[in-house]
Amino acid sequence: MYEYELQQARSAELRRRADGERQAREAVRGRRAARREAAERATAERSEGGAGSESHTRLLRRFRFARPA
């Protein structure tokens, strides 16, 4: 009887761990989907030529500090 209860406890613990890992994967998947959706929305707004249509990449092309001559 003791082994049966131990097996039941182990099984329940494994199920709890699996549920936790599944929830973590779903959360990550949801965050990725939201990030992707936001990026697509921003791209669509930029392509429409709405307010703020200028890309931020222009600033990244310049040197951060002045270079000596």
N, C-alpha and C positions, 0 to 999 in steps of 0.2 A: 504494500500500500504506500509505503514511504517513497519508493521510486516513482510510482505513478504521480504523486503530488509534486515531486521534484520536476518530472517531465512536464507537467501542466504549467508549473511556474516558469520553466525555461521557454516553453512554447509561447506563453503570454508575453514574456520579455522580448522575445524575437519579434513578435507581432508589433509590439509597441515601438521597437527600434525601426522596423520596416515602415511603419506609418509615419514616424518622424522624418525619416529620410525621404519618403515620398512627398511629404508636405514641403520639405526644403527644396526638392527638385521642382515642384510646382511653383513655388515662390520665385525661384530663379528664372524659370521659364516665363512667368508672368512679367517680371521686371524687364527681361530681355524684349518681350513682345511690346511692352509699353515704350521702351527706349526706341525700338525700331519704328513704332508708329509715330512717335514724336519727331524722329528724324525725317520720316517720309512727309509728315505735315510741314515741317520747316522747309524741306526741299520744294514742296508744292507751292508754298507761300513765296519763296524766293523766285521760282520760275514764273509766277503770276505777276511779279513786279510790284508787289504790294509794299507797304511801309516796311522799312528795314530790309530791303531786298539786297543790300550790299553785303557781300560775304565778309566774314571776319578773317579770312585767310590772307588778305592784303597786308594786314599788320604782321603776320608771321613771316613774310618774305623779307622784311627789313631787318637789319641787324639790331640787336637789342642795345648794344653800346656802340659808340662812335669808334671807328678804327683809326689808329694812328697813320699818318701819311707815310 
